């Protein structure tokens, strides 16, 4: 028998991958891999995604988990995508820590703007 919470999580991961695809990104839902988990969405080498569909959002844990996935994958950025109750995937929250955000800004601006975040 299928765990209904796991099925909801899997469906949301698929929805996130489909939305990224609709924006032209080569993204797909990744299979779970245990202790060396590299995130829930594959295809974007610089990104590790931790996708969550839970009744209660735990921002700190989700961001920490995303950063762990980024380390395992060797990605620049770890982000968490969190489902908003009763809202479509387009309204999900995407979060990262400030250090990751500074690294992202540095890459967006081609390091024209000096970033003072620790590496």
One Martini backbone bead per residue (centre of mass of N, CA, C, O) as a GRO file, in nm:
protein
  119
    1UNK     BB    1   0.097   0.036   0.022
    2UNK     BB    2   0.066   0.369  -0.017
    3UNK     BB    3   0.200   0.652   0.097
    4UNK     BB    4   0.040   0.953   0.101
    5UNK     BB    5   0.280   1.147   0.167
    6UNK     BB    6   0.474   1.040  -0.048
    7UNK     BB    7   0.289   1.097  -0.289
    8UNK     BB    8   0.280   1.404  -0.250
    9UNK     BB    9   0.584   1.452  -0.279
   10UNK     BB   10   0.618   1.330  -0.562
   11UNK     BB   11   0.417   1.516  -0.706
   12UNK     BB   12   0.565   1.783  -0.639
   13UNK     BB   13   0.831   1.717  -0.773
   14UNK     BB   14   0.705   1.689  -1.055
   15UNK     BB   15   0.590   1.978  -1.069
   16UNK     BB   16   0.861   2.123  -1.049
   17UNK     BB   17   0.989   1.998  -1.300
   18UNK     BB   18   0.770   2.096  -1.500
   19UNK     BB   19   0.811   2.397  -1.456
   20UNK     BB   20   1.105   2.410  -1.541
   21UNK     BB   21   1.048   2.301  -1.826
   22UNK     BB   22   0.850   2.538  -1.911
   23UNK     BB   23   1.122   2.734  -1.887
   24UNK     BB   24   1.364   2.545  -2.035
   25UNK     BB   25   1.457   2.330  -1.839
   26UNK     BB   26   1.667   2.052  -1.762
   27UNK     BB   27   1.438   1.865  -1.579
   28UNK     BB   28   1.413   1.623  -1.298
   29UNK     BB   29   1.323   1.358  -1.118
   30UNK     BB   30   1.482   1.207  -0.859
   31UNK     BB   31   1.612   0.951  -0.715
   32UNK     BB   32   1.655   0.796  -0.435
   33UNK     BB   33   1.993   0.759  -0.240
   34UNK     BB   34   2.022   0.841   0.050
   35UNK     BB   35   2.314   0.953   0.200
   36UNK     BB   36   2.384   1.066  -0.116
   37UNK     BB   37   2.194   1.286  -0.160
   38UNK     BB   38   2.125   1.526  -0.450
   39UNK     BB   39   1.823   1.548  -0.459
   40UNK     BB   40   1.504   1.601  -0.639
   41UNK     BB   41   1.652   1.763  -0.876
   42UNK     BB   42   1.757   1.740  -1.206
   43UNK     BB   43   1.991   1.909  -1.458
   44UNK     BB   44   2.118   2.129  -1.252
   45UNK     BB   45   2.441   2.149  -1.167
   46UNK     BB   46   2.432   2.415  -0.962
   47UNK     BB   47   2.181   2.253  -0.835
   48UNK     BB   48   2.004   2.188  -0.522
   49UNK     BB   49   1.701   2.019  -0.439
   50UNK     BB   50   1.453   2.070  -0.181
   51UNK     BB   51   1.144   1.907  -0.170
   52UNK     BB   52   0.835   2.023  -0.004
   53UNK     BB   53   0.527   1.848   0.132
   54UNK     BB   54   0.403   2.005   0.412
   55UNK     BB   55   0.213   2.119   0.666
   56UNK     BB   56   0.493   2.191   0.805
   57UNK     BB   57   0.724   2.437   0.810
   58UNK     BB   58   1.100   2.396   0.803
   59UNK     BB   59   1.322   2.609   0.716
   60UNK     BB   60   1.595   2.533   0.844
   61UNK     BB   61   1.597   2.232   0.761
   62UNK     BB   62   1.556   2.271   0.455
   63UNK     BB   63   1.814   2.438   0.406
   64UNK     BB   64   2.015   2.238   0.525
   65UNK     BB   65   1.941   2.008   0.329
   66UNK     BB   66   2.015   2.158   0.069
   67UNK     BB   67   2.316   2.193   0.143
   68UNK     BB   68   2.377   1.893   0.163
   69UNK     BB   69   2.308   1.828  -0.132
   70UNK     BB   70   2.518   2.017  -0.257
   71UNK     BB   71   2.764   1.871  -0.141
   72UNK     BB   72   2.709   1.592  -0.269
   73UNK     BB   73   2.695   1.720  -0.573
   74UNK     BB   74   2.875   1.987  -0.618
   75UNK     BB   75   2.718   2.250  -0.576
   76UNK     BB   76   2.657   2.589  -0.541
   77UNK     BB   77   2.337   2.544  -0.485
   78UNK     BB   78   2.094   2.549  -0.219
   79UNK     BB   79   1.742   2.464  -0.238
   80UNK     BB   80   1.411   2.526  -0.132
   81UNK     BB   81   1.088   2.374  -0.196
   82UNK     BB   82   0.766   2.496  -0.080
   83UNK     BB   83   0.457   2.417  -0.016
   84UNK     BB   84   0.145   2.562  -0.050
   85UNK     BB   85  -0.145   2.551   0.078
   86UNK     BB   86  -0.373   2.539  -0.183
   87UNK     BB   87  -0.143   2.575  -0.401
   88UNK     BB   88   0.036   2.614  -0.659
   89UNK     BB   89   0.355   2.579  -0.770
   90UNK     BB   90   0.391   2.888  -0.839
   91UNK     BB   91   0.351   2.950  -0.503
   92UNK     BB   92   0.601   2.859  -0.404
   93UNK     BB   93   0.869   2.833  -0.199
   94UNK     BB   94   1.201   2.984  -0.209
   95UNK     BB   95   1.507   2.886  -0.033
   96UNK     BB   96   1.794   3.045   0.131
   97UNK     BB   97   2.081   3.139   0.232
   98UNK     BB   98   2.283   3.414   0.243
   99UNK     BB   99   2.538   3.292   0.125
  100UNK     BB  100   2.410   3.177  -0.131
  101UNK     BB  101   2.298   3.448  -0.230
  102UNK     BB  102   2.574   3.588  -0.266
  103UNK     BB  103   2.684   3.391  -0.474
  104UNK     BB  104   2.464   3.438  -0.681
  105UNK     BB  105   2.507   3.740  -0.722
  106UNK     BB  106   2.801   3.718  -0.814
  107UNK     BB  107   2.723   3.554  -1.076
  108UNK     BB  108   2.522   3.745  -1.206
  109UNK     BB  109   2.748   3.994  -1.186
  110UNK     BB  110   3.033   3.883  -1.259
  111UNK     BB  111   3.187   4.004  -1.007
  112UNK     BB  112   3.136   4.319  -1.002
  113UNK     BB  113   3.025   4.251  -0.726
  114UNK     BB  114   3.130   4.239  -0.426
  115UNK     BB  115   3.162   3.959  -0.208
  116UNK     BB  116   3.152   3.905   0.164
  117UNK     BB  117   3.122   3.615   0.172
  118UNK     BB  118   3.181   3.321   0.273
  119UNK     BB  119   3.314   3.013   0.133
   0.00000   0.00000   0.00000
